[in-house]
Amino acid sequence: MNGRRKKKAMLLLSVFFIFLCVVSISAFWLHSYQQATFQHISTFCEILVKAHPETEQQVLSALKEYNTLTEQQISGNYFLAQYGYRVNEFCKGLPINIFFLSSVLFLVIACVFFISTRSADKRNRKRITELTDYLEQVNLGAGGTIIRMQEDDFSHLQDEIYKTVTTLYQTKETAITARKRFAENLENIAHQLKTPITAAFLSLQLMKKTAPNDYGNQIEKQLERLNRLEESLLTLSKIDAGTLPLNHTRVDIYTALNLATENLDDLLRKEEVSVEIPDNGCIEFFGDMEWTMEALINLLKNCMEHSKPGGMIHCDYTENPLYVEILIWDEGKGFDPEDIPHLFERFYRGRRAAGNGIGIGLALAKSIFELQNGTITARNLQGGGACFEIRVYSH
């Protein structure tokens, strides 16, 4: 509020100063004009009286009559024009300093206005820079940054920015706390599942030895599925808590793809699906080989589940100055268009989901690549088939 009053006062002061200067110039011009007119009439009368002394009384009488004339009576009088005289032949010798002083006064007014405007712009730019720097520090995670409070035209904007940033900090802290709590609960659930699953496995092994039957194999498959779920939940809890151990070494993409394929060799043979991995030379990125391989296994497995017997999974990889890119695609029917926005959500199973998955594999792959400064997207190919596109950016 004080800033607004100060600016209003400065504006009124500038207007008053300009008005005062205009009045002063007008008064100066009027005085100069009156003085010049008096001097010219006086000079003309002096010449006339000296040339014809007997006309002195007539001249004085004419002057008295001239003084009684009104503005309307004088205006439009061009009596001398009939003798060939022109306007620019009279009032010679008008002081040149009148124009000089007028110009100086005009320049003073212009300078004062320019300086005041420039000063206001400078203050505004400074305040905008301060607010921008504050937001940049907040975006960089400088939690202890404090905005310098001032009273001016930006006070309301400053208050709103401060309120918004404070609210965002509170929301962020609440979200972090909730995420940690969720990760802890998820980890507890995973650990709680571990004990009964292990006990059930042991009981199943004893049962298969003492009384083997077909039901034992079905139970074993379900226990294996539960075991995979427990391991996935534990991994997700570590990712959410930020405790997943990652090594940052050079990961050769060709090697990672081949290792992932080797881990799926038995399943690939069973499904009669092959994997094509071209040797595009040494293309690497900084990341964790083991977890990268784990993410690739999930992607390859997804493609395998949607491939027909005799089908092939294709792989390709390239690099540029910004990122390395890995493409993995199959020859199946592709994704249902409605599923694509939700493919990487946890526990989501699409309309064309195959196998006995639990909907965590793609979510795990996405989280693993994101931890390595990467992204993963899914799309359908024009000729048919589903494609995963991975990009790992340079640090």
PAKEFI-97433 format. One record per residue (C-alpha): x, y, z; residue in one letter. Coordinates in steps of 0.1 Angstrom, whole numbers, plus 2048, in hexadecimal, padded with zeros to 3 digits. Example, Ala and Ser with C-alpha at 12.3 -4.5 7.8 and 13.67 -1.06 7.14 Angstrom:
// PAKEFI-97433
ATOM; east; north; up; residu
ATOM; 87B; 7D3; 84E; A;
ATOM; 889; 7F5; 847; S;
//
This chain:
// PAKEFI-97433
ATOM; east; north; up; residu
ATOM; 800; 800; 800; M;
ATOM; 81C; 818; 809; N;
ATOM; 82D; 810; 7E7; G;
ATOM; 80D; 81A; 7D4; R;
ATOM; 80A; 83A; 7E8; R;
ATOM; 82E; 842; 7E1; K;
ATOM; 82A; 83C; 7BC; K;
ATOM; 80A; 850; 7BB; K;
ATOM; 81B; 86D; 7CD; A;
ATOM; 838; 86C; 7B4; M;
ATOM; 820; 86C; 797; L;
ATOM; 80D; 88A; 7A5; L;
ATOM; 82E; 89C; 7AC; L;
ATOM; 839; 896; 788; S;
ATOM; 818; 8A3; 77A; V;
ATOM; 81A; 8C2; 790; F;
ATOM; 83E; 8C8; 785; F;
ATOM; 835; 8C6; 760; I;
ATOM; 817; 8DD; 766; F;
ATOM; 82E; 8F6; 778; L;
ATOM; 847; 8F5; 75C; C;
ATOM; 82B; 8FA; 742; V;
ATOM; 81E; 918; 756; V;
ATOM; 841; 926; 75A; S;
ATOM; 848; 923; 734; I;
ATOM; 827; 933; 72C; S;
ATOM; 82D; 950; 744; A;
ATOM; 850; 954; 736; F;
ATOM; 844; 955; 712; W;
ATOM; 829; 96E; 71B; L;
ATOM; 841; 985; 72C; H;
ATOM; 85A; 982; 710; S;
ATOM; 83F; 989; 6F6; Y;
ATOM; 832; 9A7; 709; Q;
ATOM; 855; 9B5; 70D; Q;
ATOM; 85E; 9B0; 6E9; A;
ATOM; 83D; 9C0; 6DD; T;
ATOM; 843; 9DE; 6F4; F;
ATOM; 866; 9E3; 6E7; Q;
ATOM; 85C; 9E1; 6C3; H;
ATOM; 83F; 9FA; 6C7; I;
ATOM; 856; A11; 6DB; S;
ATOM; 871; A0F; 6C0; T;
ATOM; 857; A17; 6A4; F;
ATOM; 849; A35; 6B8; C;
ATOM; 86C; A42; 6BF; E;
ATOM; 875; A41; 699; I;
ATOM; 854; A52; 690; L;
ATOM; 858; A6E; 6AB; V;
ATOM; 87C; A75; 6A2; K;
ATOM; 874; A78; 67D; A;
ATOM; 855; A8D; 683; H;
ATOM; 856; A9E; 6A6; P;
ATOM; 835; AB0; 6A0; E;
ATOM; 823; A8E; 6A0; T;
ATOM; 82D; A85; 6C4; E;
ATOM; 80B; A8D; 6D2; Q;
ATOM; 7F9; A7B; 6B6; Q;
ATOM; 810; A5C; 6BC; V;
ATOM; 808; A5C; 6E2; L;
ATOM; 7E4; A60; 6DB; S;
ATOM; 7E5; A43; 6C2; A;
ATOM; 7F6; A2E; 6DD; L;
ATOM; 7DB; A36; 6F6; K;
ATOM; 7C1; A2C; 6DD; E;
ATOM; 7D4; A0C; 6D5; Y;
ATOM; 7D4; A03; 6FA; N;
ATOM; 7AE; A05; 6FB; T;
ATOM; 7AA; 9ED; 6DE; L;
ATOM; 79D; 9CA; 6E5; T;
ATOM; 7AB; 9A9; 6D9; E;
ATOM; 78F; 9A5; 6C0; Q;
ATOM; 797; 9C8; 6B1; Q;
ATOM; 7BC; 9C0; 6AD; I;
ATOM; 7B8; 99C; 6A1; S;
ATOM; 7B7; 999; 67B; G;
ATOM; 7C5; 9BC; 674; N;
ATOM; 7DC; 9BB; 656; Y;
ATOM; 7DC; 9E0; 64D; F;
ATOM; 801; 9E1; 644; L;
ATOM; 7FC; 9C4; 62C; A;
ATOM; 7EE; 9DD; 612; Q;
ATOM; 810; 9EE; 611; Y;
ATOM; 823; 9CE; 60B; G;
ATOM; 82E; 9C6; 62E; Y;
ATOM; 82E; 9A2; 63B; R;
ATOM; 82B; 993; 65E; V;
ATOM; 84F; 985; 65F; N;
ATOM; 85D; 9A8; 65A; E;
ATOM; 853; 9B3; 67D; F;
ATOM; 85C; 9AA; 6A1; C;
ATOM; 881; 9A5; 696; K;
ATOM; 89A; 9A0; 6B1; G;
ATOM; 884; 98A; 6C7; L;
ATOM; 89E; 97D; 6E1; P;
ATOM; 8AB; 95B; 6D6; I;
ATOM; 8B0; 951; 6FA; N;
ATOM; 88A; 94D; 6FC; I;
ATOM; 88C; 92E; 6E6; F;
ATOM; 8AB; 922; 6F8; F;
ATOM; 89B; 925; 71A; L;
ATOM; 87B; 915; 70E; S;
ATOM; 88F; 8F8; 700; S;
ATOM; 8A2; 8F4; 720; V;
ATOM; 882; 8F3; 734; L;
ATOM; 873; 8DA; 71C; F;
ATOM; 893; 8C4; 71F; L;
ATOM; 891; 8C7; 745; V;
ATOM; 86D; 8BB; 745; I;
ATOM; 875; 89F; 72D; A;
ATOM; 894; 894; 742; C;
ATOM; 880; 894; 762; V;
ATOM; 865; 87F; 752; F;
ATOM; 87E; 867; 742; F;
ATOM; 892; 863; 762; I;
ATOM; 873; 85D; 777; S;
ATOM; 865; 844; 75E; T;
ATOM; 887; 832; 75B; R;
ATOM; 88A; 831; 780; S;
ATOM; 868; 821; 784; A;
ATOM; 870; 808; 768; D;
ATOM; 891; 7FF; 779; K;
ATOM; 87F; 7F9; 79A; R;
ATOM; 865; 7E4; 789; N;
ATOM; 880; 7CF; 777; R;
ATOM; 893; 7CB; 797; K;
ATOM; 874; 7BE; 7A9; R;
ATOM; 86B; 7A7; 78D; I;
ATOM; 88F; 799; 78D; T;
ATOM; 88D; 794; 7B3; E;
ATOM; 86C; 781; 7B0; L;
ATOM; 879; 76D; 793; T;
ATOM; 899; 764; 7A5; D;
ATOM; 884; 759; 7C3; Y;
ATOM; 86F; 742; 7AE; L;
ATOM; 88E; 734; 79D; E;
ATOM; 89E; 72C; 7BF; Q;
ATOM; 87E; 71B; 7CA; V;
ATOM; 87D; 706; 7AA; N;
ATOM; 8A1; 6FC; 7B0; L;
ATOM; 897; 6EF; 7D3; G;
ATOM; 8A5; 70B; 7E8; A;
ATOM; 88C; 706; 804; G;
ATOM; 89C; 720; 81B; G;
ATOM; 897; 73C; 801; T;
ATOM; 884; 75A; 810; I;
ATOM; 874; 774; 7FB; I;
ATOM; 87D; 798; 804; R;
ATOM; 85C; 7AA; 80D; M;
ATOM; 857; 7CC; 7FF; Q;
ATOM; 839; 7E4; 7FC; E;
ATOM; 834; 7EF; 7D8; D;
ATOM; 81F; 7E7; 7BA; D;
ATOM; 82B; 7C3; 7BB; F;
ATOM; 821; 7BE; 7DF; S;
ATOM; 801; 7AB; 7D7; H;
ATOM; 813; 795; 7BD; L;
ATOM; 82F; 78F; 7D6; Q;
ATOM; 816; 784; 7F1; D;
ATOM; 805; 76C; 7D9; E;
ATOM; 826; 75D; 7CE; I;
ATOM; 831; 758; 7F2; Y;
ATOM; 80F; 748; 7FB; K;
ATOM; 811; 731; 7DD; T;
ATOM; 834; 727; 7E4; V;
ATOM; 82C; 721; 808; T;
ATOM; 80E; 70C; 7FF; T;
ATOM; 823; 6F8; 7E6; L;
ATOM; 83D; 6F1; 800; Y;
ATOM; 823; 6E4; 818; Q;
ATOM; 813; 6CF; 7FD; T;
ATOM; 835; 6C1; 7F3; K;
ATOM; 83E; 6B8; 817; E;
ATOM; 81C; 6A8; 81B; T;
ATOM; 820; 694; 7FB; A;
ATOM; 844; 689; 805; I;
ATOM; 838; 67E; 827; T;
ATOM; 81B; 66B; 817; A;
ATOM; 832; 65B; 7FE; R;
ATOM; 84A; 650; 819; K;
ATOM; 82D; 642; 82D; R;
ATOM; 820; 630; 80F; F;
ATOM; 843; 621; 807; A;
ATOM; 846; 616; 82B; E;
ATOM; 824; 605; 82A; N;
ATOM; 82C; 5F5; 809; L;
ATOM; 84D; 5E8; 817; E;
ATOM; 83C; 5DA; 836; N;
ATOM; 822; 5C9; 820; I;
ATOM; 83D; 5B9; 80B; A;
ATOM; 850; 5AD; 829; H;
ATOM; 830; 59F; 839; Q;
ATOM; 829; 58C; 819; L;
ATOM; 84C; 57D; 818; K;
ATOM; 847; 567; 837; T;
ATOM; 827; 555; 82E; P;
ATOM; 832; 551; 809; I;
ATOM; 853; 541; 815; T;
ATOM; 840; 52B; 82D; A;
ATOM; 827; 521; 812; A;
ATOM; 844; 518; 7FA; F;
ATOM; 853; 501; 815; L;
ATOM; 832; 4F1; 81C; S;
ATOM; 82C; 4EC; 7F7; L;
ATOM; 84E; 4DB; 7F2; Q;
ATOM; 846; 4C3; 80F; L;
ATOM; 824; 4BC; 800; M;
ATOM; 832; 4B5; 7DE; K;
ATOM; 84A; 49C; 7ED; K;
ATOM; 831; 48A; 803; T;
ATOM; 811; 48C; 7ED; A;
ATOM; 818; 49A; 7CA; P;
ATOM; 7FA; 4A4; 7B6; N;
ATOM; 7EF; 4BD; 79B; D;
ATOM; 7E3; 4D6; 7B3; Y;
ATOM; 806; 4DC; 7C0; G;
ATOM; 811; 4EA; 79F; N;
ATOM; 7F5; 502; 79E; Q;
ATOM; 7FC; 50D; 7C2; I;
ATOM; 821; 511; 7B9; E;
ATOM; 818; 528; 79C; K;
ATOM; 803; 53E; 7B2; Q;
ATOM; 81E; 53F; 7CD; L;
ATOM; 837; 54A; 7B2; E;
ATOM; 820; 565; 7A8; R;
ATOM; 81C; 571; 7CC; L;
ATOM; 842; 570; 7CF; N;
ATOM; 846; 586; 7B1; R;
ATOM; 82C; 59E; 7BF; L;
ATOM; 83F; 59F; 7E0; E;
ATOM; 860; 5A7; 7CF; E;
ATOM; 850; 5C1; 7B9; S;
ATOM; 83F; 5D2; 7D6; L;
ATOM; 860; 5D3; 7E9; L;
ATOM; 872; 5E2; 7CB; T;
ATOM; 856; 5FC; 7C7; L;
ATOM; 858; 605; 7EC; S;
ATOM; 87E; 60B; 7E8; K;
ATOM; 878; 621; 7C9; I;
ATOM; 85D; 635; 7DB; D;
ATOM; 874; 63A; 7F9; A;
ATOM; 892; 643; 7E4; G;
ATOM; 8A6; 626; 7F2; T;
ATOM; 8AA; 610; 7D3; L;
ATOM; 8D0; 60B; 7CF; P;
ATOM; 8DB; 616; 7AC; L;
ATOM; 8FE; 615; 79E; N;
ATOM; 908; 62F; 786; H;
ATOM; 91F; 61F; 76D; T;
ATOM; 920; 61C; 747; R;
ATOM; 905; 605; 73B; V;
ATOM; 90A; 5F6; 718; D;
ATOM; 8E7; 5F3; 709; I;
ATOM; 8F0; 5D5; 6F3; Y;
ATOM; 8FC; 5C2; 711; T;
ATOM; 8DE; 5CC; 726; A;
ATOM; 8C6; 5C0; 70B; L;
ATOM; 8D8; 59F; 707; N;
ATOM; 8D9; 598; 72C; L;
ATOM; 8B4; 5A0; 72F; A;
ATOM; 8AC; 588; 713; T;
ATOM; 8C1; 56D; 723; E;
ATOM; 8AD; 56F; 743; N;
ATOM; 88D; 569; 72E; L;
ATOM; 89C; 54E; 719; D;
ATOM; 887; 532; 728; D;
ATOM; 866; 545; 724; L;
ATOM; 86F; 550; 701; L;
ATOM; 876; 52C; 6F6; R;
ATOM; 855; 522; 706; K;
ATOM; 841; 53D; 6F4; E;
ATOM; 856; 537; 6D4; E;
ATOM; 85F; 55C; 6D2; V;
ATOM; 881; 569; 6C7; S;
ATOM; 892; 58A; 6CE; V;
ATOM; 8A5; 59E; 6B5; E;
ATOM; 8C1; 5B4; 6C3; I;
ATOM; 8D7; 5C7; 6AA; P;
ATOM; 8FB; 5CF; 6B1; D;
ATOM; 8FC; 5F5; 6AD; N;
ATOM; 91E; 5FA; 6BD; G;
ATOM; 927; 606; 6DF; C;
ATOM; 90A; 61C; 6EB; I;
ATOM; 90A; 623; 711; E;
ATOM; 8FA; 638; 72C; F;
ATOM; 900; 63D; 750; F;
ATOM; 8EA; 626; 765; G;
ATOM; 8E6; 606; 778; D;
ATOM; 8EB; 5E6; 762; M;
ATOM; 8D8; 5CF; 779; E;
ATOM; 8B9; 5E5; 77D; W;
ATOM; 8BA; 5EF; 758; T;
ATOM; 8BA; 5CA; 74F; M;
ATOM; 89D; 5C5; 767; E;
ATOM; 889; 5E0; 756; A;
ATOM; 891; 5D2; 733; L;
ATOM; 886; 5AF; 73F; I;
ATOM; 864; 5BD; 748; N;
ATOM; 860; 5CE; 726; L;
ATOM; 86C; 5B0; 712; L;
ATOM; 855; 59A; 726; K;
ATOM; 837; 5B0; 71E; N;
ATOM; 83F; 5AF; 6F9; C;
ATOM; 843; 589; 6FC; M;
ATOM; 821; 585; 70C; E;
ATOM; 811; 597; 6EF; H;
ATOM; 824; 585; 6D3; S;
ATOM; 817; 566; 6C0; K;
ATOM; 82B; 546; 6BE; P;
ATOM; 847; 54B; 6A4; G;
ATOM; 846; 570; 6A9; G;
ATOM; 863; 587; 6B0; M;
ATOM; 86C; 5A3; 6C8; I;
ATOM; 880; 5BF; 6B8; H;
ATOM; 899; 5D5; 6C9; C;
ATOM; 8AD; 5F4; 6BD; D;
ATOM; 8C1; 60F; 6CE; Y;
ATOM; 8D1; 630; 6C3; T;
ATOM; 8E1; 64F; 6D3; E;
ATOM; 8E4; 674; 6CE; N;
ATOM; 8F4; 691; 6E2; P;
ATOM; 8D5; 693; 6F9; L;
ATOM; 8CB; 66F; 700; Y;
ATOM; 8CE; 64A; 6F7; V;
ATOM; 8AE; 639; 6EA; E;
ATOM; 8A3; 615; 6EC; I;
ATOM; 886; 607; 6D9; L;
ATOM; 875; 5E6; 6E0; I;
ATOM; 857; 5DA; 6CC; W;
ATOM; 844; 5BB; 6C4; D;
ATOM; 82F; 5AE; 6A7; E;
ATOM; 80E; 5AA; 6BA; G;
ATOM; 7ED; 5BD; 6B9; K;
ATOM; 7FB; 5DB; 6CD; G;
ATOM; 7EC; 5ED; 6EA; F;
ATOM; 7C8; 5F5; 6EE; D;
ATOM; 7C7; 61B; 6E8; P;
ATOM; 7B4; 621; 709; E;
ATOM; 7CF; 60E; 71C; D;
ATOM; 7ED; 623; 710; I;
ATOM; 7E9; 640; 729; P;
ATOM; 7E8; 627; 746; H;
ATOM; 801; 60C; 73C; L;
ATOM; 81C; 618; 755; F;
ATOM; 804; 61B; 772; E;
ATOM; 809; 603; 78F; R;
ATOM; 7F2; 5E4; 78F; F;
ATOM; 7E2; 5EE; 76E; Y;
ATOM; 7DA; 5D2; 757; R;
ATOM; 7CF; 5DB; 734; G;
ATOM; 7B2; 5CD; 720; R;
ATOM; 7CB; 5B8; 70C; R;
ATOM; 7E0; 5AD; 729; A;
ATOM; 7EE; 58A; 726; A;
ATOM; 7FD; 571; 73F; G;
ATOM; 7F9; 572; 764; N;
ATOM; 80A; 594; 76B; G;
ATOM; 801; 5AB; 787; I;
ATOM; 805; 5CC; 775; G;
ATOM; 825; 5D7; 785; I;
ATOM; 83F; 5CF; 76B; G;
ATOM; 83B; 5ED; 755; L;
ATOM; 838; 604; 773; A;
ATOM; 859; 5F7; 780; L;
ATOM; 86A; 5FB; 75F; A;
ATOM; 85E; 61F; 75D; K;
ATOM; 86A; 627; 781; S;
ATOM; 88C; 617; 77B; I;
ATOM; 893; 62B; 75B; F;
ATOM; 886; 64B; 76C; E;
ATOM; 8A0; 646; 788; L;
ATOM; 8BA; 645; 76D; Q;
ATOM; 8AF; 667; 75D; N;
ATOM; 89A; 655; 743; G;
ATOM; 877; 652; 735; T;
ATOM; 862; 637; 726; I;
ATOM; 844; 639; 710; T;
ATOM; 82E; 620; 6FE; A;
ATOM; 81D; 623; 6DC; R;
ATOM; 80E; 60D; 6C0; N;
ATOM; 820; 609; 69F; L;
ATOM; 80F; 611; 67F; Q;
ATOM; 815; 5EE; 671; G;
ATOM; 809; 5DE; 691; G;
ATOM; 81B; 5D5; 6B1; G;
ATOM; 823; 5E7; 6D2; A;
ATOM; 842; 5FC; 6D7; C;
ATOM; 854; 608; 6F6; F;
ATOM; 86A; 626; 6F2; E;
ATOM; 885; 62D; 70C; I;
ATOM; 89A; 64C; 70E; R;
ATOM; 8B6; 650; 727; V;
ATOM; 8C3; 674; 728; Y;
ATOM; 8E6; 680; 72D; S;
ATOM; 8EC; 68F; 750; H;
//
